[in-house]
Amino acid sequence: MIVEGFKHAPIPKLEVWRAETGEGLLHPQDPHIVAVASDAKVETKLPLLDINEEARIADFIVKHLNLA
């Protein structure tokens, strides 16, 4: 199941971040974030996915959840 929201839930999450929002990144303080999808370069040790590559994001989710 994929859900939107539940920012503070202890579940695996994909952070979706756009530079233009001016908001800070969540993954440095949330150990449940497993990857970041963004339209900008992000300094992270997590997998960084291009927010415009939906197929690659879907592939990451499938592999991360061992569904394939």
Buried (B, 14 or more C-beta within 10 A) or exposed (E): EEEEEEEEEEEEBBBBBEEEEEEEBBBEEBEBBBBBBBEEEBEBEBBBBEBEEEEEBEEBBEEEEEEE
